[in-house]
Amino acid sequence: MNASVQFITSVRHIEDIALETFKKNPIQCVYRHDEYCLYVYLSSSVKTIESIKFIAGELRKQAEMHDVKALDIAFHRFRELNHFSLHQSIAAFFEGWYLASYRFQKYKSAQKDVTISLHYNKEYNELALQAKLVADAVCVARDLCNEPANQLTPASYVNEISNLFKNTDVNVTILDYEQLIEKGFSATYEVGKGSQQKPKVVLLNYENGINKKMALIGKGVTFDSGGINSKQGQDIVDMKMDMGGSAAVIGAMKLIADLKLKVTIQAIIPLVENRPSSNAYLPSYVITYANGTTVEIGNTDAEGRLILADGIIYAQEMGAEWIADIATLTGSIGHALGLKRAGIYSNQLATIDYYNEISEITGDFVWPMPIVEEYQNLLNSDIADIKNIASSPYGGSITAALFLQSFLKKTSKWYHIDMANVVKSYKEDGYYVSGASGFGVRLLTELIKRERD
């Protein structure tokens, strides 16, 4: 069935529906003359780019619910939104629409067709194409995170990455298990050796004219059982998403290449499966890193920071001046911030307003977290330079950030994003659907754009 959309900024524009109805739901459907008309109320509450994306996502779901196959849409009412330009508004709409169309049905016996054709003024084609590039990159991250652990192993992950960047401007290098020690990834080697699925490292290089070298590092734990310190939770199925940071980096690299951004950037993605076995690393082990730092293992379930440190050292050796790492790192960040904002740490000064602006632009919401230097002593070790777990149960996300900062040179600009609480959709709302959120793709791309500019 076909349908049309009418955006309204006042109930004066229609006679069918009362204002009170729109207050409950800004999207209302009327069946008239053998066709649905979907009314979308652009009320005064639409004050952010994100709210437009959400409306587009809800519209997409309403259309699907009514079995609409084609939708005629006109954007002239968007001119009445005073907070941002017409092009910003329409681009946001397209992004929300495309993101809401995502479904992970790969393992469903009966797959539902969710295709809906959009008909609109062709002068907005370029905005639609740009929004589609963003949504596709986010959905790459969603796909990877939604894969079950028996399908996405370090070896199969490598194949997925290689296929994704085939015939693009991103060069892919794979470091196999036997090469890890030689190339300086000693912690990745130790963390992953307990699994039959041997660890690997993927290096992605993109060079497009800017000399400043930047690096992205993503935690790629394809399943985290906790290792010898096995997790105690009743349901740990979502530990298949412990590679969410790596998925964000891969999505960002795809988007950077698709947009042909003028940057020089390397992505470093350590891939491991953390599980116990007779060959697994143990509490009390001491790992010596490529820069000579020694780390005592206090808990094998604090493995993410170990492999990220490998990446930080490697990035600096390759000359990176700007580094961002992202990981589903600690449960503590969820206790601090809940389920809608990730924590962001940095050695670059920035205001809360700056991070709020980035959050609103991208839809990946972050909150600045403090690096409390006084907590560094909580990582003291009796036998090594540092321990991988703090002696206090409090402030776990902060002490994890301090651990990573220990591997930074003073000249390196650094962001650390702890996204453990947002890797999965908080709820099926707006353009979010069930499963992985795709968090981090838009955030990393925006941070890189700002550093480049």
Sine and cosine of phi, psi and omega as CSV:
sin_phi,cos_phi,sin_psi,cos_psi,sin_omega,cos_omega
0.00,0.00,0.62,-0.79,0.08,-1.00
-1.00,0.01,0.37,-0.93,0.03,-1.00
-0.50,-0.87,0.26,-0.97,0.07,-1.00
-0.82,-0.57,0.35,-0.94,0.03,-1.00
-0.86,-0.51,0.72,-0.70,0.15,-0.99
-0.84,-0.54,0.89,-0.46,0.14,-0.99
-0.99,0.13,0.72,-0.70,0.03,-1.00
-0.78,-0.63,0.53,-0.85,0.05,-1.00
-0.93,-0.36,-0.04,1.00,0.05,-1.00
-0.40,-0.92,0.56,-0.83,0.05,-1.00
-0.92,0.39,-0.18,0.98,0.09,-1.00
-0.90,0.44,-0.36,0.93,-0.04,-1.00
-0.97,0.23,-0.19,0.98,0.00,-1.00
-0.65,-0.76,0.21,-0.98,0.02,-1.00
-0.84,-0.54,-0.09,1.00,-0.18,-0.98
-1.00,0.10,-0.48,0.88,-0.22,-0.98
-0.76,-0.65,0.67,-0.74,-0.01,-1.00
-0.99,0.15,0.42,-0.91,0.01,-1.00
-0.84,0.54,-0.63,0.78,-0.04,-1.00
-0.86,0.51,-0.56,0.83,0.01,-1.00
-0.92,0.40,-0.66,0.75,0.00,-1.00
-0.93,0.36,-0.46,0.89,0.03,-1.00
-0.91,0.41,-0.48,0.88,0.03,-1.00
-0.98,0.17,-0.58,0.81,-0.01,-1.00
-0.45,-0.89,0.87,-0.49,-0.08,-1.00
-0.94,0.34,-0.08,1.00,0.00,-1.00
-0.87,-0.50,0.84,-0.55,0.01,-1.00
-0.79,-0.62,0.59,-0.81,-0.06,-1.00
-0.92,-0.39,0.75,-0.66,0.06,-1.00
-0.83,-0.56,0.75,-0.67,0.02,-1.00
-0.99,-0.16,0.88,-0.48,-0.09,-1.00
-0.52,-0.85,0.73,-0.68,0.07,-1.00
0.82,0.58,0.75,0.66,0.04,-1.00
0.88,0.47,0.41,0.91,0.00,-1.00
-0.51,-0.86,0.60,-0.80,0.10,-0.99
-0.99,0.15,0.60,-0.80,0.21,-0.98
-0.85,-0.52,0.84,-0.55,0.01,-1.00
-0.98,-0.18,0.91,-0.41,0.05,-1.00
-1.00,-0.02,0.77,-0.64,0.01,-1.00
-0.87,-0.49,0.89,-0.46,-0.08,-1.00
-1.00,0.02,0.95,-0.32,0.06,-1.00
-1.00,0.03,0.97,0.24,-0.11,-0.99
-0.98,0.21,0.00,-1.00,0.01,-1.00
-0.91,0.40,-0.22,0.98,0.01,-1.00
-0.97,0.22,-0.18,0.98,0.03,-1.00
-0.99,0.14,1.00,0.02,-0.10,-1.00
-0.88,-0.48,-0.04,1.00,-0.04,-1.00
-0.75,-0.66,0.39,-0.92,0.11,-0.99
-0.87,0.50,-0.64,0.77,-0.03,-1.00
-0.88,0.47,-0.60,0.80,-0.01,-1.00
-0.91,0.41,-0.55,0.84,0.07,-1.00
-0.93,0.37,-0.66,0.75,0.06,-1.00
-0.86,0.51,-0.65,0.76,0.00,-1.00
-0.91,0.42,-0.68,0.74,0.03,-1.00
-0.88,0.48,-0.68,0.73,0.02,-1.00
-0.88,0.48,-0.65,0.76,0.03,-1.00
-0.89,0.45,-0.68,0.73,0.02,-1.00
-0.92,0.39,-0.60,0.80,0.06,-1.00
-0.88,0.47,-0.68,0.73,0.03,-1.00
-0.85,0.52,-0.67,0.74,-0.01,-1.00
-0.94,0.35,-0.61,0.79,0.05,-1.00
-0.90,0.44,-0.68,0.73,0.01,-1.00
-0.88,0.47,-0.67,0.75,0.03,-1.00
-0.91,0.42,-0.65,0.76,-0.01,-1.00
-0.87,0.49,-0.57,0.82,-0.01,-1.00
-1.00,-0.04,0.21,0.98,0.08,-1.00
0.86,0.51,0.62,0.79,0.05,-1.00
-0.98,0.21,0.72,-0.69,0.01,-1.00
-0.97,-0.25,-0.39,0.92,0.02,-1.00
-0.57,-0.82,0.60,-0.80,-0.12,-0.99
-0.73,-0.68,0.84,-0.54,0.10,-0.99
-1.00,-0.03,0.76,-0.65,-0.14,-0.99
-0.65,-0.76,0.69,-0.73,0.06,-1.00
-0.83,-0.56,0.63,-0.77,-0.16,-0.99
-0.96,-0.29,0.19,0.98,-0.17,-0.99
-0.89,0.46,-0.48,0.88,-0.01,-1.00
-0.93,0.38,-0.34,0.94,0.02,-1.00
-0.89,0.46,-0.36,0.93,0.02,-1.00
-0.91,0.42,-0.34,0.94,-0.04,-1.00
-1.00,0.08,-0.07,1.00,0.07,-1.00
-1.00,0.10,0.88,-0.48,-0.16,-0.99
-1.00,-0.01,-0.15,0.99,-0.15,-0.99
-0.99,0.14,-0.35,0.94,-0.02,-1.00
-0.43,-0.90,0.18,-0.98,-0.10,-1.00
-0.96,0.29,0.27,-0.96,0.05,-1.00
-0.86,0.52,-0.70,0.72,-0.03,-1.00
-0.91,0.41,-0.64,0.76,0.07,-1.00
-0.86,0.50,-0.69,0.72,-0.04,-1.00
-0.90,0.44,-0.71,0.70,-0.05,-1.00
-0.94,0.33,-0.63,0.78,0.06,-1.00
-0.87,0.49,-0.67,0.75,0.03,-1.00
-0.90,0.45,-0.65,0.76,0.03,-1.00
-0.86,0.51,-0.76,0.65,-0.02,-1.00
-0.87,0.49,-0.67,0.75,-0.01,-1.00
-0.88,0.48,-0.73,0.68,0.03,-1.00
-0.88,0.48,-0.64,0.77,0.01,-1.00
-0.88,0.48,-0.76,0.65,-0.05,-1.00
-0.92,0.39,-0.62,0.78,0.01,-1.00
-0.91,0.41,-0.59,0.81,-0.01,-1.00
-0.96,0.29,-0.29,0.96,-0.02,-1.00
-0.99,0.16,-0.10,1.00,-0.06,-1.00
-0.94,0.34,0.69,-0.72,0.17,-0.98
-0.63,-0.78,0.64,-0.77,0.11,-0.99
-0.98,-0.22,0.99,-0.15,-0.09,-1.00
-0.87,-0.49,0.23,0.97,-0.14,-0.99
-0.81,0.58,-0.58,0.82,-0.07,-1.00
-0.95,-0.30,0.27,0.96,0.06,-1.00
-1.00,0.03,0.73,-0.69,0.06,-1.00
-0.91,0.41,-0.67,0.74,0.04,-1.00
-0.94,-0.35,0.93,-0.37,-0.03,-1.00
-0.99,-0.17,0.72,-0.70,-0.04,-1.00
-1.00,-0.03,0.73,-0.69,0.07,-1.00
-0.96,0.27,0.86,-0.50,-0.03,-1.00
-0.90,-0.43,0.38,0.93,-0.02,-1.00
-0.98,0.20,0.79,-0.61,0.10,-1.00
-0.75,-0.66,0.82,-0.57,0.00,-1.00
-0.99,0.15,0.72,-0.69,0.07,-1.00
-0.98,-0.22,0.77,-0.64,0.08,-1.00
-0.91,-0.41,0.82,-0.57,-0.07,-1.00
-0.43,-0.90,0.17,-0.99,0.01,-1.00
-0.87,0.49,0.82,-0.58,-0.12,-0.99
-0.92,0.40,-0.20,0.98,0.05,-1.00
-0.92,0.40,-0.23,0.97,0.01,-1.00
-0.99,-0.17,0.22,0.97,-0.03,-1.00
-0.84,0.54,-0.69,0.73,-0.06,-1.00
-0.90,0.43,-0.63,0.78,0.05,-1.00
-0.90,0.44,-0.64,0.77,0.02,-1.00
-0.91,0.42,-0.66,0.75,-0.01,-1.00
-0.91,0.42,-0.68,0.73,0.02,-1.00
-0.90,0.44,-0.68,0.74,0.02,-1.00
-0.90,0.43,-0.59,0.81,0.02,-1.00
-0.91,0.41,-0.61,0.79,0.05,-1.00
-0.88,0.48,-0.70,0.72,0.02,-1.00
-0.89,0.45,-0.76,0.65,-0.04,-1.00
-0.89,0.45,-0.65,0.76,0.01,-1.00
-0.88,0.48,-0.64,0.76,0.01,-1.00
-0.91,0.41,-0.67,0.74,0.06,-1.00
-0.88,0.47,-0.64,0.77,-0.04,-1.00
-0.96,0.29,-0.41,0.91,0.18,-0.98
-0.87,0.50,-0.73,0.69,0.03,-1.00
-0.90,0.44,-0.65,0.76,0.04,-1.00
-0.87,0.49,-0.73,0.68,0.00,-1.00
-0.84,0.55,-0.73,0.68,-0.05,-1.00
-0.88,0.47,-0.70,0.72,-0.03,-1.00
-0.93,0.37,-0.51,0.86,-0.04,-1.00
-0.98,0.18,-0.26,0.97,0.00,-1.00
-0.89,0.46,0.66,-0.75,0.08,-1.00
-0.94,0.35,0.38,-0.92,-0.13,-0.99
-0.92,0.38,-0.40,0.92,0.04,-1.00
-0.98,0.19,-0.22,0.98,0.02,-1.00
-0.98,-0.20,-0.55,0.84,0.02,-1.00
-0.95,-0.31,1.00,-0.02,0.09,-1.00
-0.96,-0.28,0.18,-0.98,0.05,-1.00
-0.78,0.62,-0.65,0.76,-0.03,-1.00
-0.93,0.36,-0.72,0.69,-0.02,-1.00
-0.95,0.31,-0.50,0.86,0.05,-1.00
-0.88,0.48,-0.69,0.72,0.04,-1.00
-0.84,0.54,-0.68,0.74,0.01,-1.00
-0.91,0.42,-0.65,0.76,0.04,-1.00
-0.86,0.51,-0.71,0.71,-0.02,-1.00
-0.91,0.42,-0.71,0.71,-0.01,-1.00
-0.87,0.49,-0.67,0.74,0.01,-1.00
-0.93,0.38,-0.62,0.79,-0.02,-1.00
-0.88,0.48,-0.64,0.77,-0.10,-0.99
-0.98,-0.18,0.16,0.99,0.08,-1.00
-0.89,0.45,0.69,-0.73,0.02,-1.00
0.88,0.47,0.53,0.85,0.11,-0.99
-0.86,-0.50,-0.03,-1.00,0.03,-1.00
-1.00,0.06,0.12,0.99,0.03,-1.00
-0.99,-0.15,0.85,-0.53,0.03,-1.00
-1.00,-0.01,0.72,-0.70,-0.07,-1.00
-0.94,-0.35,0.79,-0.61,0.11,-0.99
-0.84,-0.54,0.73,-0.69,-0.01,-1.00
-0.93,-0.36,0.80,-0.60,0.14,-0.99
-0.98,-0.20,0.89,-0.45,0.00,-1.00
-0.99,0.14,0.18,-0.98,-0.06,-1.00
-0.75,0.66,-0.70,0.71,-0.08,-1.00
-0.94,0.35,-0.31,0.95,-0.05,-1.00
-1.00,-0.09,-0.17,0.99,-0.22,-0.98
-0.91,0.42,-0.72,0.70,-0.01,-1.00
-0.89,0.46,-0.72,0.70,-0.03,-1.00
-0.87,0.49,-0.60,0.80,-0.05,-1.00
-1.00,0.03,0.01,1.00,0.11,-0.99
0.99,-0.11,0.27,0.96,-0.01,-1.00
-0.95,-0.30,0.85,0.52,-0.08,-1.00
-0.92,0.39,-0.61,0.79,-0.01,-1.00
-0.94,0.35,-0.65,0.76,0.05,-1.00
-0.86,0.51,-0.65,0.76,0.05,-1.00
-0.87,0.50,-0.74,0.67,-0.06,-1.00
-0.93,0.37,-0.71,0.71,-0.05,-1.00
-0.89,0.46,-0.64,0.76,-0.12,-0.99
-1.00,0.01,-0.12,0.99,-0.16,-0.99
-0.97,0.26,-0.23,0.97,0.02,-1.00
-0.97,0.25,-0.23,0.97,-0.03,-1.00
-0.99,-0.17,0.50,-0.87,0.14,-0.99
-0.93,0.37,-0.40,0.91,0.08,-1.00
-1.00,0.09,0.99,-0.14,-0.18,-0.98
-0.94,0.33,0.54,-0.84,-0.04,-1.00
-0.93,0.37,0.42,-0.91,0.06,-1.00
-0.59,-0.81,0.23,-0.97,0.13,-0.99
-0.77,-0.64,0.72,-0.70,0.07,-1.00
-0.95,-0.32,0.75,-0.66,0.08,-1.00
-0.91,-0.41,0.83,-0.56,0.03,-1.00
-0.91,-0.41,0.79,-0.61,-0.02,-1.00
-0.86,-0.52,0.76,-0.66,0.04,-1.00
-0.72,-0.70,0.85,-0.53,-0.02,-1.00
-0.79,-0.61,0.84,-0.54,-0.03,-1.00
-0.57,-0.82,0.84,0.54,0.29,-0.96
1.00,-0.06,-0.19,0.98,0.00,-1.00
-0.96,-0.27,0.75,-0.66,-0.11,-0.99
-0.97,0.25,-0.51,0.86,-0.01,-1.00
-0.86,0.51,0.83,-0.56,-0.04,-1.00
-1.00,-0.03,0.77,-0.64,0.03,-1.00
-0.85,-0.53,0.36,-0.93,-0.02,-1.00
-0.62,-0.78,0.62,-0.79,0.15,-0.99
-0.89,-0.45,0.67,-0.74,0.00,-1.00
-0.78,-0.63,0.81,-0.58,-0.05,-1.00
-0.83,-0.56,0.77,-0.64,0.04,-1.00
-0.93,0.37,0.84,-0.54,-0.05,-1.00
-0.86,-0.51,0.90,0.43,0.06,-1.00
-1.00,-0.04,0.97,-0.25,-0.14,-0.99
-0.94,0.33,-0.39,0.92,0.27,-0.96
-0.39,-0.92,0.68,-0.74,-0.04,-1.00
-0.86,-0.51,0.98,-0.17,0.07,-1.00
-0.99,0.12,-0.19,0.98,-0.12,-0.99
0.99,-0.14,-0.15,0.99,-0.04,-1.00
0.93,0.36,-0.58,-0.81,0.00,-1.00
-0.88,0.48,-0.60,0.80,0.13,-0.99
-0.99,0.13,0.93,0.36,-0.16,-0.99
-0.86,0.50,0.58,-0.82,0.02,-1.00
-0.90,0.44,0.56,-0.83,-0.07,-1.00
-0.98,-0.18,-0.12,0.99,-0.05,-1.00
-0.89,0.45,0.52,-0.86,0.00,-1.00
-0.93,0.36,-0.59,0.81,-0.05,-1.00
-0.79,-0.62,0.95,-0.31,-0.04,-1.00
-0.91,-0.42,0.43,0.90,-0.02,-1.00
-0.86,0.51,-0.53,0.85,-0.03,-1.00
-0.96,0.29,-0.06,1.00,0.10,-0.99
-0.92,0.38,-0.14,0.99,0.19,-0.98
-0.91,0.41,-0.35,0.94,0.00,-1.00
-1.00,-0.03,0.22,0.98,0.00,-1.00
-0.96,0.28,0.07,1.00,0.13,-0.99
-0.97,-0.24,0.31,0.95,-0.05,-1.00
-0.86,0.51,-0.56,0.83,0.04,-1.00
-0.91,0.42,-0.67,0.74,0.03,-1.00
-0.91,0.42,-0.62,0.78,0.03,-1.00
-0.89,0.45,-0.63,0.77,0.05,-1.00
-0.89,0.46,-0.67,0.75,0.01,-1.00
-0.91,0.42,-0.68,0.74,-0.01,-1.00
-0.90,0.43,-0.70,0.71,0.05,-1.00
-0.88,0.48,-0.66,0.75,0.01,-1.00
-0.91,0.43,-0.66,0.75,0.02,-1.00
-0.91,0.42,-0.60,0.80,0.08,-1.00
-0.90,0.44,-0.70,0.72,-0.02,-1.00
-0.92,0.39,-0.66,0.75,0.04,-1.00
-0.86,0.52,-0.69,0.72,0.00,-1.00
-0.94,0.35,-0.66,0.75,-0.02,-1.00
-0.91,0.41,-0.59,0.80,0.02,-1.00
-0.99,0.14,-0.15,0.99,-0.02,-1.00
0.82,0.58,0.72,0.69,0.00,-1.00
-0.90,0.43,0.58,-0.82,0.00,-1.00
-1.00,0.09,0.99,0.15,0.00,-1.00
-0.58,-0.81,0.33,-0.95,0.17,-0.98
-0.88,-0.48,0.89,-0.45,-0.15,-0.99
-0.56,-0.83,0.61,-0.80,0.10,-1.00
-0.86,-0.51,0.71,-0.71,0.12,-0.99
-0.97,-0.25,0.69,-0.72,-0.01,-1.00
-0.85,-0.53,0.88,-0.47,-0.14,-0.99
-0.79,-0.62,0.99,-0.12,0.10,-0.99
-0.97,0.23,0.76,-0.65,-0.04,-1.00
-0.88,-0.47,0.85,-0.52,0.00,-1.00
-0.60,-0.80,0.34,-0.94,0.24,-0.97
-0.90,-0.43,0.83,-0.56,-0.08,-1.00
-0.98,-0.19,0.97,-0.23,-0.02,-1.00
-0.53,-0.85,0.41,-0.91,-0.03,-1.00
-0.99,0.17,0.52,-0.85,0.11,-0.99
-0.22,-0.98,0.00,-1.00,0.03,-1.00
-0.93,0.38,-0.24,0.97,-0.03,-1.00
-0.95,-0.32,0.09,1.00,-0.08,-1.00
-0.95,0.30,0.45,-0.89,0.08,-1.00
-0.95,0.33,0.43,-0.90,-0.17,-0.98
-0.84,-0.55,0.45,-0.89,0.23,-0.97
-0.82,0.58,0.66,-0.75,-0.06,-1.00
1.00,-0.08,-0.25,0.97,0.10,-0.99
-0.85,0.53,0.50,-0.86,0.16,-0.99
-0.89,-0.46,0.82,-0.57,0.02,-1.00
-0.97,-0.25,0.73,-0.68,0.07,-1.00
-0.97,-0.23,0.85,-0.52,-0.04,-1.00
-0.99,0.11,0.19,-0.98,-0.06,-1.00
-0.89,0.46,-0.44,0.90,0.01,-1.00
-1.00,-0.02,0.10,1.00,0.03,-1.00
1.00,-0.08,-0.21,0.98,0.01,-1.00
-0.91,0.41,0.69,-0.72,0.04,-1.00
-0.95,-0.32,0.64,-0.77,-0.05,-1.00
-0.77,-0.63,0.80,-0.60,0.11,-0.99
-1.00,0.05,0.71,-0.70,0.02,-1.00
-1.00,0.08,0.93,-0.37,0.07,-1.00
-1.00,-0.08,-0.42,0.91,-0.03,-1.00
-0.42,-0.91,0.82,-0.57,-0.04,-1.00
-0.97,0.24,-0.14,0.99,0.07,-1.00
-1.00,0.03,0.04,1.00,0.14,-0.99
-0.96,-0.27,0.81,0.58,-0.13,-0.99
-1.00,0.04,-0.44,0.90,-0.09,-1.00
-0.88,0.47,-0.68,0.73,-0.01,-1.00
-0.92,0.40,-0.48,0.88,0.01,-1.00
-0.91,0.42,-0.72,0.69,-0.05,-1.00
-0.98,0.22,-0.50,0.87,0.09,-1.00
-0.90,0.43,-0.60,0.80,0.02,-1.00
-0.88,0.47,-0.63,0.78,0.12,-0.99
-0.81,0.59,-0.73,0.69,-0.04,-1.00
-0.91,0.42,-0.64,0.77,0.01,-1.00
-0.89,0.46,-0.71,0.70,0.02,-1.00
-0.88,0.48,-0.71,0.70,-0.03,-1.00
-0.89,0.46,-0.69,0.72,-0.01,-1.00
-0.85,0.52,-0.67,0.74,-0.01,-1.00
-0.93,0.36,-0.60,0.80,0.05,-1.00
-0.90,0.43,-0.50,0.87,0.02,-1.00
-0.99,0.10,0.03,1.00,0.11,-0.99
1.00,-0.07,0.24,0.97,0.00,-1.00
-0.91,0.40,0.76,-0.65,0.05,-1.00
-1.00,-0.09,-0.37,0.93,-0.07,-1.00
-0.75,-0.67,0.79,-0.61,-0.09,-1.00
-0.73,-0.68,0.71,-0.71,0.16,-0.99
-0.78,-0.63,0.81,-0.58,0.12,-0.99
-0.92,-0.39,0.51,-0.86,-0.05,-1.00
-0.61,-0.79,0.68,-0.73,-0.14,-0.99
-0.33,-0.94,0.51,-0.86,0.26,-0.96
-0.99,0.17,0.99,0.15,-0.29,-0.96
-0.99,-0.10,-0.73,0.68,-0.13,-0.99
-0.68,-0.74,0.59,-0.81,0.18,-0.98
-0.92,0.38,-0.40,0.92,-0.04,-1.00
-0.87,0.49,-0.53,0.85,-0.05,-1.00
-0.92,0.39,-0.54,0.84,0.07,-1.00
-0.93,0.37,-0.60,0.80,0.06,-1.00
-0.90,0.44,-0.55,0.84,-0.03,-1.00
-0.99,0.17,-0.67,0.74,-0.21,-0.98
-0.88,-0.48,-0.06,1.00,-0.04,-1.00
0.98,0.20,-0.48,-0.88,-0.21,-0.98
-0.91,-0.41,0.22,0.98,-0.05,-1.00
-0.85,-0.53,-0.22,0.98,0.02,-1.00
-0.76,-0.65,0.73,-0.69,0.13,-0.99
-0.99,0.10,0.35,-0.94,0.10,-1.00
-1.00,-0.01,0.66,-0.75,0.05,-1.00
-0.81,-0.59,0.76,-0.64,0.03,-1.00
-0.91,-0.43,0.51,-0.86,0.02,-1.00
-0.34,-0.94,0.47,-0.88,0.17,-0.99
-0.99,-0.12,0.22,0.98,0.13,-0.99
-0.96,-0.27,0.74,-0.67,-0.02,-1.00
-0.95,0.32,0.73,-0.68,0.07,-1.00
-0.42,-0.91,0.45,-0.89,-0.05,-1.00
-1.00,0.03,0.27,-0.96,0.11,-0.99
-0.87,0.50,-0.62,0.78,0.02,-1.00
-0.86,0.50,-0.60,0.80,0.02,-1.00
-0.89,0.46,-0.72,0.69,0.00,-1.00
-0.94,0.34,-0.56,0.83,0.06,-1.00
-0.91,0.42,-0.62,0.78,0.03,-1.00
-0.89,0.45,-0.72,0.69,0.04,-1.00
-0.88,0.48,-0.66,0.75,0.00,-1.00
-0.87,0.49,-0.73,0.69,-0.04,-1.00
-0.92,0.39,-0.62,0.78,0.00,-1.00
-0.91,0.40,-0.70,0.71,-0.14,-0.99
-1.00,0.00,-0.55,0.84,-0.16,-0.99
1.00,0.02,-0.11,0.99,0.12,-0.99
-0.99,-0.11,0.98,-0.18,-0.16,-0.99
-1.00,0.09,0.73,-0.68,0.00,-1.00
-0.76,-0.64,0.31,-0.95,0.08,-1.00
-0.69,-0.73,0.76,-0.65,-0.04,-1.00
-0.93,0.37,0.75,-0.66,-0.01,-1.00
-0.94,-0.35,0.50,-0.86,-0.04,-1.00
-0.99,0.12,0.59,-0.81,0.18,-0.98
-0.99,-0.15,0.98,-0.19,-0.11,-0.99
-1.00,-0.03,0.99,-0.16,-0.12,-0.99
-0.87,0.50,-0.48,0.88,-0.02,-1.00
-0.89,0.46,-0.35,0.94,-0.01,-1.00
-0.99,0.16,-0.08,1.00,-0.05,-1.00
-0.85,0.53,-0.56,0.83,-0.03,-1.00
-0.92,0.40,-0.28,0.96,0.04,-1.00
-0.94,0.34,-0.23,0.97,0.02,-1.00
-0.98,-0.19,0.16,0.99,-0.01,-1.00
-0.89,0.46,0.59,-0.80,0.07,-1.00
-0.85,-0.52,0.58,-0.81,0.04,-1.00
-0.96,0.26,-0.40,0.91,-0.14,-0.99
-0.84,-0.54,-0.16,0.99,-0.02,-1.00
-0.72,-0.69,0.01,-1.00,-0.01,-1.00
-0.93,0.38,-0.54,0.84,-0.11,-0.99
-0.35,-0.94,0.36,-0.93,0.04,-1.00
-0.92,-0.39,0.46,-0.89,-0.07,-1.00
-1.00,0.04,0.05,1.00,0.03,-1.00
-0.63,-0.78,0.61,-0.79,-0.05,-1.00
-0.98,0.21,0.40,-0.92,0.01,-1.00
-0.99,0.17,-0.11,0.99,0.03,-1.00
-0.90,-0.44,0.60,-0.80,0.04,-1.00
-0.98,0.21,-0.12,0.99,-0.08,-1.00
-0.99,-0.11,0.52,-0.86,0.07,-1.00
0.91,0.41,0.59,0.81,-0.10,-1.00
-0.88,0.48,-0.57,0.82,0.02,-1.00
-0.94,0.35,-0.58,0.81,0.01,-1.00
-0.92,0.38,-0.71,0.71,-0.03,-1.00
-0.93,0.36,-0.50,0.87,0.10,-1.00
-0.91,0.42,-0.65,0.76,0.06,-1.00
-0.90,0.43,-0.64,0.77,0.05,-1.00
-0.89,0.47,-0.62,0.78,0.05,-1.00
-0.85,0.52,-0.74,0.67,-0.02,-1.00
-0.91,0.42,-0.64,0.77,0.00,-1.00
-0.88,0.48,-0.43,0.90,0.01,-1.00
-0.88,0.47,-0.33,0.95,-0.05,-1.00
-0.98,-0.18,0.08,1.00,-0.03,-1.00
-1.00,-0.01,0.61,-0.79,0.23,-0.97
-0.98,0.21,0.46,-0.89,-0.06,-1.00
-0.90,0.44,-0.38,0.93,-0.04,-1.00
-1.00,0.05,-0.15,0.99,-0.06,-1.00
-0.99,0.14,0.75,-0.67,0.16,-0.99
-1.00,0.08,0.68,-0.73,-0.23,-0.97
-0.59,-0.81,0.69,-0.73,0.23,-0.97
-0.85,-0.53,0.65,-0.76,0.13,-0.99
-0.80,-0.60,0.81,-0.59,-0.05,-1.00
-0.89,-0.46,0.89,-0.46,0.04,-1.00
-0.99,-0.15,0.96,-0.29,-0.15,-0.99
-0.91,-0.42,0.38,0.93,-0.06,-1.00
-0.85,0.52,-0.51,0.86,-0.09,-1.00
-1.00,0.05,-0.17,0.99,-0.11,-0.99
-0.83,-0.55,0.12,0.99,-0.02,-1.00
-0.91,0.41,-0.42,0.91,0.02,-1.00
-0.93,-0.37,0.55,-0.83,0.00,-1.00
-0.86,0.51,0.73,-0.68,0.01,-1.00
-0.88,0.48,-0.70,0.71,0.13,-0.99
-0.31,-0.95,0.27,-0.96,-0.02,-1.00
-0.98,0.18,1.00,0.09,-0.14,-0.99
-0.69,-0.72,0.65,-0.76,0.01,-1.00
0.87,0.49,-0.81,-0.59,-0.01,-1.00
-1.00,0.00,0.06,1.00,0.05,-1.00
-1.00,0.08,0.67,-0.74,0.05,-1.00
-0.86,-0.51,0.03,-1.00,-0.05,-1.00
-0.91,0.41,0.49,-0.87,0.02,-1.00
0.99,-0.10,-0.51,-0.86,-0.10,-1.00
-0.93,0.38,0.52,-0.85,-0.04,-1.00
-1.00,0.04,-0.43,0.90,-0.13,-0.99
0.97,0.22,0.35,0.94,-0.04,-1.00
-0.86,0.51,0.60,-0.80,0.18,-0.98
0.97,-0.25,-0.44,0.90,-0.04,-1.00
-0.88,0.47,-0.79,0.62,-0.04,-1.00
-0.94,0.34,-0.60,0.80,0.00,-1.00
-0.89,0.46,-0.77,0.63,-0.02,-1.00
-0.88,0.47,-0.66,0.75,0.00,-1.00
-0.89,0.45,-0.66,0.75,0.02,-1.00
-0.92,0.39,-0.66,0.75,0.04,-1.00
-0.87,0.49,-0.64,0.77,0.01,-1.00
-0.92,0.38,-0.68,0.74,0.05,-1.00
-0.85,0.53,-0.69,0.73,-0.05,-1.00
-0.94,0.35,-0.58,0.81,0.05,-1.00
-0.93,0.37,-0.63,0.78,0.01,-1.00
-0.90,0.43,-0.63,0.78,-0.06,-1.00
-0.98,0.21,0.00,0.00,0.00,0.00
